[in-house]
Amino acid sequence: MSSLRVSIDSGVCIGAGQCVLTAPSVFDQDDDGFGLVRTGREDGGGDPLVKDAARACPVQAITVEED
């Protein structure tokens, strides 16, 4: 069974918020509006929209790796 590792490159993120709109159970925004992976959701939390959220990012700041 494969597992996921989800991360956001904070140096690339522009705070567009598409990740939060697409998969709010996995992504959130910090106080400055930049995306972050919710604590404990680094494995994608079983959300089927994680990969869609990564594709929706206008600057490709999200990485979804399968083990």
PDB file with SEQRES, HELIX, SHEET and CRYST1 records, atoms N, CA, C and O in Angstrom:
SEQRES   1 A   67  MET SER SER LEU ARG VAL SER ILE ASP SER GLY VAL CYS          
SEQRES   2 A   67  ILE GLY ALA GLY GLN CYS VAL LEU THR ALA PRO SER VAL          
SEQRES   3 A   67  PHE ASP GLN ASP ASP ASP GLY PHE GLY LEU VAL ARG THR          
SEQRES   4 A   67  GLY ARG GLU ASP GLY GLY GLY ASP PRO LEU VAL LYS ASP          
SEQRES   5 A   67  ALA ALA ARG ALA CYS PRO VAL GLN ALA ILE THR VAL GLU          
SEQRES   6 A   67  GLU ASP                                                      
HELIX    1 AA1 GLN A   18  THR A   22  1                                   5    
HELIX    2 AA2 GLY A   44  GLY A   46  5                                   3    
HELIX    3 AA3 VAL A   50  ALA A   56  1                                   7    
SHEET    1 AA1 2 LEU A   4  ILE A   8  0                                        
SHEET    2 AA1 2 ILE A  62  GLU A  66 -1                                        
SHEET    1 AA2 2 PHE A  27  GLN A  29  0                                        
SHEET    2 AA2 2 GLY A  35  VAL A  37 -1                                        
CRYST1    1.000    1.000    1.000  90.00  90.00  90.00 P 1           1          
ATOM      1  N   MET A   1       0.843  -1.189   0.000  1.00  0.00           N  
ATOM      2  CA  MET A   1       0.000   0.000   0.000  1.00  0.00           C  
ATOM      3  C   MET A   1       0.885   1.248   0.000  1.00  0.00           C  
ATOM      4  O   MET A   1       1.822   1.343   0.793  1.00  0.00           O  
ATOM      5  N   SER A   2       0.601   2.181  -0.864  1.00  0.00           N  
ATOM      6  CA  SER A   2       1.425   3.384  -0.948  1.00  0.00           C  
ATOM      7  C   SER A   2       0.904   4.448   0.015  1.00  0.00           C  
ATOM      8  O   SER A   2      -0.288   4.525   0.313  1.00  0.00           O  
ATOM      9  N   SER A   3       1.830   5.252   0.483  1.00  0.00           N  
ATOM     10  CA  SER A   3       1.453   6.378   1.333  1.00  0.00           C  
ATOM     11  C   SER A   3       1.971   7.655   0.681  1.00  0.00           C  
ATOM     12  O   SER A   3       2.861   7.621  -0.169  1.00  0.00           O  
ATOM     13  N   LEU A   4       1.408   8.758   1.089  1.00  0.00           N  
ATOM     14  CA  LEU A   4       1.772  10.047   0.504  1.00  0.00           C  
ATOM     15  C   LEU A   4       2.573  10.884   1.480  1.00  0.00           C  
ATOM     16  O   LEU A   4       2.460  10.739   2.697  1.00  0.00           O  
ATOM     17  N   ARG A   5       3.387  11.763   0.915  1.00  0.00           N  
ATOM     18  CA  ARG A   5       4.058  12.819   1.675  1.00  0.00           C  
ATOM     19  C   ARG A   5       3.723  14.122   0.964  1.00  0.00           C  
ATOM     20  O   ARG A   5       4.043  14.302  -0.211  1.00  0.00           O  
ATOM     21  N   VAL A   6       3.083  15.016   1.681  1.00  0.00           N  
ATOM     22  CA  VAL A   6       2.631  16.275   1.110  1.00  0.00           C  
ATOM     23  C   VAL A   6       3.423  17.414   1.750  1.00  0.00           C  
ATOM     24  O   VAL A   6       3.576  17.465   2.970  1.00  0.00           O  
ATOM     25  N   SER A   7       3.921  18.319   0.923  1.00  0.00           N  
ATOM     26  CA  SER A   7       4.643  19.476   1.457  1.00  0.00           C  
ATOM     27  C   SER A   7       4.413  20.693   0.563  1.00  0.00           C  
ATOM     28  O   SER A   7       4.046  20.578  -0.606  1.00  0.00           O  
ATOM     29  N   ILE A   8       4.641  21.853   1.155  1.00  0.00           N  
ATOM     30  CA  ILE A   8       4.557  23.118   0.420  1.00  0.00           C  
ATOM     31  C   ILE A   8       5.896  23.828   0.550  1.00  0.00           C  
ATOM     32  O   ILE A   8       6.426  23.965   1.653  1.00  0.00           O  
ATOM     33  N   ASP A   9       6.433  24.271  -0.559  1.00  0.00           N  
ATOM     34  CA  ASP A   9       7.671  25.046  -0.562  1.00  0.00           C  
ATOM     35  C   ASP A   9       7.316  26.486  -0.229  1.00  0.00           C  
ATOM     36  O   ASP A   9       6.796  27.218  -1.071  1.00  0.00           O  
ATOM     37  N   SER A  10       7.599  26.885   0.994  1.00  0.00           N  
ATOM     38  CA  SER A  10       7.216  28.229   1.451  1.00  0.00           C  
ATOM     39  C   SER A  10       7.953  29.331   0.703  1.00  0.00           C  
ATOM     40  O   SER A  10       7.500  30.475   0.687  1.00  0.00           O  
ATOM     41  N   GLY A  11       9.077  29.004   0.087  1.00  0.00           N  
ATOM     42  CA  GLY A  11       9.802  29.991  -0.690  1.00  0.00           C  
ATOM     43  C   GLY A  11       9.198  30.242  -2.059  1.00  0.00           C  
ATOM     44  O   GLY A  11       9.527  31.227  -2.720  1.00  0.00           O  
ATOM     45  N   VAL A  12       8.313  29.348  -2.484  1.00  0.00           N  
ATOM     46  CA  VAL A  12       7.676  29.457  -3.792  1.00  0.00           C  
ATOM     47  C   VAL A  12       6.225  29.923  -3.662  1.00  0.00           C  
ATOM     48  O   VAL A  12       5.721  30.638  -4.528  1.00  0.00           O  
ATOM     49  N   CYS A  13       5.560  29.522  -2.588  1.00  0.00           N  
ATOM     50  CA  CYS A  13       4.139  29.832  -2.390  1.00  0.00           C  
ATOM     51  C   CYS A  13       3.884  31.338  -2.463  1.00  0.00           C  
ATOM     52  O   CYS A  13       4.623  32.139  -1.892  1.00  0.00           O  
ATOM     53  N   ILE A  14       2.805  31.704  -3.189  1.00  0.00           N  
ATOM     54  CA  ILE A  14       2.433  33.117  -3.298  1.00  0.00           C  
ATOM     55  C   ILE A  14       1.130  33.424  -2.551  1.00  0.00           C  
ATOM     56  O   ILE A  14       0.650  34.557  -2.566  1.00  0.00           O  
ATOM     57  N   GLY A  15       0.565  32.400  -1.898  1.00  0.00           N  
ATOM     58  CA  GLY A  15      -0.651  32.621  -1.113  1.00  0.00           C  
ATOM     59  C   GLY A  15      -1.919  32.704  -1.933  1.00  0.00           C  
ATOM     60  O   GLY A  15      -2.871  33.371  -1.526  1.00  0.00           O  
ATOM     61  N   ALA A  16      -1.956  32.040  -3.082  1.00  0.00           N  
ATOM     62  CA  ALA A  16      -3.149  32.082  -3.930  1.00  0.00           C  
ATOM     63  C   ALA A  16      -4.350  31.410  -3.267  1.00  0.00           C  
ATOM     64  O   ALA A  16      -5.495  31.785  -3.523  1.00  0.00           O  
ATOM     65  N   GLY A  17      -4.090  30.415  -2.412  1.00  0.00           N  
ATOM     66  CA  GLY A  17      -5.168  29.773  -1.658  1.00  0.00           C  
ATOM     67  C   GLY A  17      -5.910  28.678  -2.387  1.00  0.00           C  
ATOM     68  O   GLY A  17      -6.895  28.160  -1.861  1.00  0.00           O  
ATOM     69  N   GLN A  18      -5.474  28.305  -3.576  1.00  0.00           N  
ATOM     70  CA  GLN A  18      -6.155  27.244  -4.319  1.00  0.00           C  
ATOM     71  C   GLN A  18      -6.096  25.908  -3.588  1.00  0.00           C  
ATOM     72  O   GLN A  18      -7.029  25.110  -3.679  1.00  0.00           O  
ATOM     73  N   CYS A  19      -5.010  25.660  -2.865  1.00  0.00           N  
ATOM     74  CA  CYS A  19      -4.891  24.406  -2.116  1.00  0.00           C  
ATOM     75  C   CYS A  19      -5.962  24.321  -1.032  1.00  0.00           C  
ATOM     76  O   CYS A  19      -6.586  23.277  -0.843  1.00  0.00           O  
ATOM     77  N   VAL A  20      -6.166  25.425  -0.327  1.00  0.00           N  
ATOM     78  CA  VAL A  20      -7.159  25.456   0.756  1.00  0.00           C  
ATOM     79  C   VAL A  20      -8.565  25.305   0.189  1.00  0.00           C  
ATOM     80  O   VAL A  20      -9.401  24.622   0.781  1.00  0.00           O  
ATOM     81  N   LEU A  21      -8.829  25.925  -0.932  1.00  0.00           N  
ATOM     82  CA  LEU A  21     -10.142  25.808  -1.559  1.00  0.00           C  
ATOM     83  C   LEU A  21     -10.412  24.386  -2.054  1.00  0.00           C  
ATOM     84  O   LEU A  21     -11.548  23.913  -2.011  1.00  0.00           O  
ATOM     85  N   THR A  22      -9.364  23.708  -2.524  1.00  0.00           N  
ATOM     86  CA  THR A  22      -9.521  22.380  -3.106  1.00  0.00           C  
ATOM     87  C   THR A  22      -9.538  21.274  -2.058  1.00  0.00           C  
ATOM     88  O   THR A  22     -10.362  20.363  -2.138  1.00  0.00           O  
ATOM     89  N   ALA A  23      -8.644  21.340  -1.077  1.00  0.00           N  
ATOM     90  CA  ALA A  23      -8.533  20.280  -0.066  1.00  0.00           C  
ATOM     91  C   ALA A  23      -8.362  20.900   1.325  1.00  0.00           C  
ATOM     92  O   ALA A  23      -7.280  20.817   1.908  1.00  0.00           O  
ATOM     93  N   PRO A  24      -9.416  21.518   1.860  1.00  0.00           N  
ATOM     94  CA  PRO A  24      -9.300  22.216   3.143  1.00  0.00           C  
ATOM     95  C   PRO A  24      -9.009  21.317   4.341  1.00  0.00           C  
ATOM     96  O   PRO A  24      -8.592  21.808   5.390  1.00  0.00           O  
ATOM     97  N   SER A  25      -9.219  20.020   4.204  1.00  0.00           N  
ATOM     98  CA  SER A  25      -8.900  19.126   5.318  1.00  0.00           C  
ATOM     99  C   SER A  25      -7.393  18.896   5.442  1.00  0.00           C  
ATOM    100  O   SER A  25      -6.919  18.436   6.481  1.00  0.00           O  
ATOM    101  N   VAL A  26      -6.640  19.215   4.384  1.00  0.00           N  
ATOM    102  CA  VAL A  26      -5.196  18.998   4.368  1.00  0.00           C  
ATOM    103  C   VAL A  26      -4.421  20.308   4.426  1.00  0.00           C  
ATOM    104  O   VAL A  26      -3.369  20.382   5.061  1.00  0.00           O  
ATOM    105  N   PHE A  27      -4.937  21.339   3.766  1.00  0.00           N  
ATOM    106  CA  PHE A  27      -4.208  22.602   3.660  1.00  0.00           C  
ATOM    107  C   PHE A  27      -4.891  23.720   4.429  1.00  0.00           C  
ATOM    108  O   PHE A  27      -6.108  23.723   4.610  1.00  0.00           O  
ATOM    109  N   ASP A  28      -4.080  24.664   4.874  1.00  0.00           N  
ATOM    110  CA  ASP A  28      -4.568  25.857   5.562  1.00  0.00           C  
ATOM    111  C   ASP A  28      -3.663  27.003   5.127  1.00  0.00           C  
ATOM    112  O   ASP A  28      -2.730  26.806   4.349  1.00  0.00           O  
ATOM    113  N   GLN A  29      -3.941  28.189   5.629  1.00  0.00           N  
ATOM    114  CA  GLN A  29      -3.080  29.336   5.357  1.00  0.00           C  
ATOM    115  C   GLN A  29      -2.597  29.907   6.674  1.00  0.00           C  
ATOM    116  O   GLN A  29      -3.333  29.939   7.661  1.00  0.00           O  
ATOM    117  N   ASP A  30      -1.344  30.362   6.679  1.00  0.00           N  
ATOM    118  CA  ASP A  30      -0.795  30.960   7.896  1.00  0.00           C  
ATOM    119  C   ASP A  30      -1.301  32.394   8.051  1.00  0.00           C  
ATOM    120  O   ASP A  30      -2.096  32.870   7.240  1.00  0.00           O  
ATOM    121  N   ASP A  31      -0.842  33.067   9.083  1.00  0.00           N  
ATOM    122  CA  ASP A  31      -1.314  34.425   9.374  1.00  0.00           C  
ATOM    123  C   ASP A  31      -1.016  35.419   8.255  1.00  0.00           C  
ATOM    124  O   ASP A  31      -1.665  36.460   8.156  1.00  0.00           O  
ATOM    125  N   ASP A  32      -0.025  35.094   7.406  1.00  0.00           N  
ATOM    126  CA  ASP A  32       0.320  35.968   6.288  1.00  0.00           C  
ATOM    127  C   ASP A  32      -0.363  35.543   4.992  1.00  0.00           C  
ATOM    128  O   ASP A  32      -0.152  36.161   3.949  1.00  0.00           O  
ATOM    129  N   GLY A  33      -1.177  34.496   5.050  1.00  0.00           N  
ATOM    130  CA  GLY A  33      -1.920  34.055   3.876  1.00  0.00           C  
ATOM    131  C   GLY A  33      -1.230  33.002   3.031  1.00  0.00           C  
ATOM    132  O   GLY A  33      -1.749  32.613   1.985  1.00  0.00           O  
ATOM    133  N   PHE A  34      -0.067  32.534   3.468  1.00  0.00           N  
ATOM    134  CA  PHE A  34       0.653  31.525   2.700  1.00  0.00           C  
ATOM    135  C   PHE A  34       0.183  30.128   3.086  1.00  0.00           C  
ATOM    136  O   PHE A  34      -0.209  29.881   4.226  1.00  0.00           O  
ATOM    137  N   GLY A  35       0.231  29.225   2.118  1.00  0.00           N  
ATOM    138  CA  GLY A  35      -0.249  27.868   2.336  1.00  0.00           C  
ATOM    139  C   GLY A  35       0.636  27.072   3.272  1.00  0.00           C  
ATOM    140  O   GLY A  35       1.848  27.276   3.354  1.00  0.00           O  
ATOM    141  N   LEU A  36      -0.014  26.156   3.977  1.00  0.00           N  
ATOM    142  CA  LEU A  36       0.707  25.218   4.816  1.00  0.00           C  
ATOM    143  C   LEU A  36      -0.075  23.919   4.882  1.00  0.00           C  
ATOM    144  O   LEU A  36      -1.286  23.891   4.667  1.00  0.00           O  
ATOM    145  N   VAL A  37       0.641  22.847   5.182  1.00  0.00           N  
ATOM    146  CA  VAL A  37       0.002  21.555   5.367  1.00  0.00           C  
ATOM    147  C   VAL A  37      -0.404  21.471   6.833  1.00  0.00           C  
ATOM    148  O   VAL A  37       0.410  21.706   7.726  1.00  0.00           O  
ATOM    149  N   ARG A  38      -1.667  21.134   7.076  1.00  0.00           N  
ATOM    150  CA  ARG A  38      -2.160  21.038   8.450  1.00  0.00           C  
ATOM    151  C   ARG A  38      -1.349  19.995   9.225  1.00  0.00           C  
ATOM    152  O   ARG A  38      -0.967  18.960   8.679  1.00  0.00           O  
ATOM    153  N   THR A  39      -1.097  20.278  10.485  1.00  0.00           N  
ATOM    154  CA  THR A  39      -0.372  19.357  11.343  1.00  0.00           C  
ATOM    155  C   THR A  39      -1.097  18.013  11.378  1.00  0.00           C  
ATOM    156  O   THR A  39      -2.306  17.945  11.595  1.00  0.00           O  
ATOM    157  N   GLY A  40      -0.335  16.956  11.161  1.00  0.00           N  
ATOM    158  CA  GLY A  40      -0.895  15.613  11.149  1.00  0.00           C  
ATOM    159  C   GLY A  40      -1.467  15.193   9.813  1.00  0.00           C  
ATOM    160  O   GLY A  40      -1.926  14.060   9.665  1.00  0.00           O  
ATOM    161  N   ARG A  41      -1.446  16.090   8.834  1.00  0.00           N  
ATOM    162  CA  ARG A  41      -1.994  15.778   7.500  1.00  0.00           C  
ATOM    163  C   ARG A  41      -0.896  15.674   6.450  1.00  0.00           C  
ATOM    164  O   ARG A  41      -1.175  15.719   5.252  1.00  0.00           O  
ATOM    165  N   GLU A  42       0.346  15.535   6.891  1.00  0.00           N  
ATOM    166  CA  GLU A  42       1.475  15.439   5.963  1.00  0.00           C  
ATOM    167  C   GLU A  42       1.371  14.212   5.071  1.00  0.00           C  
ATOM    168  O   GLU A  42       2.059  14.122   4.054  1.00  0.00           O  
ATOM    169  N   ASP A  43       0.504  13.257   5.449  1.00  0.00           N  
ATOM    170  CA  ASP A  43       0.290  12.051   4.643  1.00  0.00           C  
ATOM    171  C   ASP A  43      -0.929  12.192   3.729  1.00  0.00           C  
ATOM    172  O   ASP A  43      -1.362  11.219   3.111  1.00  0.00           O  
ATOM    173  N   GLY A  44      -1.475  13.396   3.646  1.00  0.00           N  
ATOM    174  CA  GLY A  44      -2.637  13.644   2.802  1.00  0.00           C  
ATOM    175  C   GLY A  44      -3.958  13.372   3.482  1.00  0.00           C  
ATOM    176  O   GLY A  44      -5.010  13.713   2.941  1.00  0.00           O  
ATOM    177  N   GLY A  45      -3.930  12.767   4.652  1.00  0.00           N  
ATOM    178  CA  GLY A  45      -5.142  12.540   5.425  1.00  0.00           C  
ATOM    179  C   GLY A  45      -6.214  11.740   4.711  1.00  0.00           C  
ATOM    180  O   GLY A  45      -7.387  11.801   5.082  1.00  0.00           O  
ATOM    181  N   GLY A  46      -5.824  10.991   3.688  1.00  0.00           N  
ATOM    182  CA  GLY A  46      -6.795  10.212   2.941  1.00  0.00           C  
ATOM    183  C   GLY A  46      -7.685  11.031   2.022  1.00  0.00           C  
ATOM    184  O   GLY A  46      -8.624  10.500   1.431  1.00  0.00           O  
ATOM    185  N   ASP A  47      -7.397  12.316   1.899  1.00  0.00           N  
ATOM    186  CA  ASP A  47      -8.221  13.193   1.057  1.00  0.00           C  
ATOM    187  C   ASP A  47      -7.927  12.926  -0.419  1.00  0.00           C  
ATOM    188  O   ASP A  47      -6.790  13.092  -0.860  1.00  0.00           O  
ATOM    189  N   PRO A  48      -8.934  12.518  -1.181  1.00  0.00           N  
ATOM    190  CA  PRO A  48      -8.704  12.219  -2.598  1.00  0.00           C  
ATOM    191  C   PRO A  48      -8.392  13.453  -3.448  1.00  0.00           C  
ATOM    192  O   PRO A  48      -7.995  13.315  -4.605  1.00  0.00           O  
ATOM    193  N   LEU A  49      -8.563  14.651  -2.893  1.00  0.00           N  
ATOM    194  CA  LEU A  49      -8.335  15.874  -3.666  1.00  0.00           C  
ATOM    195  C   LEU A  49      -6.938  16.473  -3.489  1.00  0.00           C  
ATOM    196  O   LEU A  49      -6.651  17.545  -4.022  1.00  0.00           O  
ATOM    197  N   VAL A  50      -6.070  15.785  -2.741  1.00  0.00           N  
ATOM    198  CA  VAL A  50      -4.718  16.317  -2.500  1.00  0.00           C  
ATOM    199  C   VAL A  50      -3.974  16.547  -3.813  1.00  0.00           C  
ATOM    200  O   VAL A  50      -3.368  17.601  -4.007  1.00  0.00           O  
ATOM    201  N   LYS A  51      -4.016  15.572  -4.710  1.00  0.00           N  
ATOM    202  CA  LYS A  51      -3.302  15.727  -5.986  1.00  0.00           C  
ATOM    203  C   LYS A  51      -3.935  16.821  -6.836  1.00  0.00           C  
ATOM    204  O   LYS A  51      -3.230  17.531  -7.553  1.00  0.00           O  
ATOM    205  N   ASP A  52      -5.252  16.967  -6.765  1.00  0.00           N  
ATOM    206  CA  ASP A  52      -5.922  18.051  -7.482  1.00  0.00           C  
ATOM    207  C   ASP A  52      -5.471  19.399  -6.939  1.00  0.00           C  
ATOM    208  O   ASP A  52      -5.280  20.348  -7.700  1.00  0.00           O  
ATOM    209  N   ALA A  53      -5.301  19.483  -5.630  1.00  0.00           N  
ATOM    210  CA  ALA A  53      -4.842  20.734  -5.011  1.00  0.00           C  
ATOM    211  C   ALA A  53      -3.440  21.075  -5.493  1.00  0.00           C  
ATOM    212  O   ALA A  53      -3.144  22.238  -5.768  1.00  0.00           O  
ATOM    213  N   ALA A  54      -2.581  20.075  -5.596  1.00  0.00           N  
ATOM    214  CA  ALA A  54      -1.216  20.315  -6.084  1.00  0.00           C  
ATOM    215  C   ALA A  54      -1.253  20.824  -7.521  1.00  0.00           C  
ATOM    216  O   ALA A  54      -0.511  21.739  -7.880  1.00  0.00           O  
ATOM    217  N   ARG A  55      -2.114  20.233  -8.336  1.00  0.00           N  
ATOM    218  CA  ARG A  55      -2.228  20.683  -9.737  1.00  0.00           C  
ATOM    219  C   ARG A  55      -2.819  22.087  -9.828  1.00  0.00           C  
ATOM    220  O   ARG A  55      -2.508  22.831 -10.758  1.00  0.00           O  
ATOM    221  N   ALA A  56      -3.666  22.451  -8.872  1.00  0.00           N  
ATOM    222  CA  ALA A  56      -4.320  23.760  -8.899  1.00  0.00           C  
ATOM    223  C   ALA A  56      -3.388  24.896  -8.495  1.00  0.00           C  
ATOM    224  O   ALA A  56      -3.675  26.061  -8.768  1.00  0.00           O  
ATOM    225  N   CYS A  57      -2.280  24.566  -7.849  1.00  0.00           N  
ATOM    226  CA  CYS A  57      -1.348  25.604  -7.392  1.00  0.00           C  
ATOM    227  C   CYS A  57      -0.742  26.321  -8.597  1.00  0.00           C  
ATOM    228  O   CYS A  57      -0.107  25.685  -9.439  1.00  0.00           O  
ATOM    229  N   PRO A  58      -0.931  27.644  -8.688  1.00  0.00           N  
ATOM    230  CA  PRO A  58      -0.441  28.370  -9.871  1.00  0.00           C  
ATOM    231  C   PRO A  58       1.079  28.449  -9.977  1.00  0.00           C  
ATOM    232  O   PRO A  58       1.608  28.749 -11.047  1.00  0.00           O  
ATOM    233  N   VAL A  59       1.791  28.183  -8.872  1.00  0.00           N  
ATOM    234  CA  VAL A  59       3.254  28.253  -8.913  1.00  0.00           C  
ATOM    235  C   VAL A  59       3.915  26.910  -8.593  1.00  0.00           C  
ATOM    236  O   VAL A  59       5.122  26.845  -8.358  1.00  0.00           O  
ATOM    237  N   GLN A  60       3.119  25.848  -8.586  1.00  0.00           N  
ATOM    238  CA  GLN A  60       3.620  24.480  -8.319  1.00  0.00           C  
ATOM    239  C   GLN A  60       4.443  24.399  -7.034  1.00  0.00           C  
ATOM    240  O   GLN A  60       5.509  23.785  -7.011  1.00  0.00           O  
ATOM    241  N   ALA A  61       3.939  25.024  -5.962  1.00  0.00           N  
ATOM    242  CA  ALA A  61       4.641  25.009  -4.681  1.00  0.00           C  
ATOM    243  C   ALA A  61       4.382  23.735  -3.872  1.00  0.00           C  
ATOM    244  O   ALA A  61       5.062  23.477  -2.879  1.00  0.00           O  
ATOM    245  N   ILE A  62       3.396  22.941  -4.301  1.00  0.00           N  
ATOM    246  CA  ILE A  62       3.012  21.747  -3.547  1.00  0.00           C  
ATOM    247  C   ILE A  62       3.653  20.518  -4.158  1.00  0.00           C  
ATOM    248  O   ILE A  62       3.624  20.322  -5.373  1.00  0.00           O  
ATOM    249  N   THR A  63       4.230  19.693  -3.300  1.00  0.00           N  
ATOM    250  CA  THR A  63       4.807  18.420  -3.718  1.00  0.00           C  
ATOM    251  C   THR A  63       4.012  17.300  -3.068  1.00  0.00           C  
ATOM    252  O   THR A  63       3.789  17.301  -1.858  1.00  0.00           O  
ATOM    253  N   VAL A  64       3.587  16.345  -3.886  1.00  0.00           N  
ATOM    254  CA  VAL A  64       2.923  15.140  -3.385  1.00  0.00           C  
ATOM    255  C   VAL A  64       3.757  13.963  -3.871  1.00  0.00           C  
ATOM    256  O   VAL A  64       3.818  13.682  -5.068  1.00  0.00           O  
ATOM    257  N   GLU A  65       4.395  13.282  -2.930  1.00  0.00           N  
ATOM    258  CA  GLU A  65       5.228  12.132  -3.262  1.00  0.00           C  
ATOM    259  C   GLU A  65       4.558  10.866  -2.770  1.00  0.00           C  
ATOM    260  O   GLU A  65       4.005  10.837  -1.670  1.00  0.00           O  
ATOM    261  N   GLU A  66       4.604   9.817  -3.580  1.00  0.00           N  
ATOM    262  CA  GLU A  66       4.090   8.520  -3.173  1.00  0.00           C  
ATOM    263  C   GLU A  66       5.255   7.626  -2.805  1.00  0.00           C  
ATOM    264  O   GLU A  66       6.242   7.520  -3.532  1.00  0.00           O  
ATOM    265  N   ASP A  67       5.111   6.979  -1.642  1.00  0.00           N  
ATOM    266  CA  ASP A  67       6.149   6.031  -1.205  1.00  0.00           C  
ATOM    267  C   ASP A  67       5.899   4.665  -1.819  1.00  0.00           C  
ATOM    268  O   ASP A  67       6.662   3.730  -1.574  1.00  0.00           O  
TER     269      ASP A  67                                                      
END                                                                             
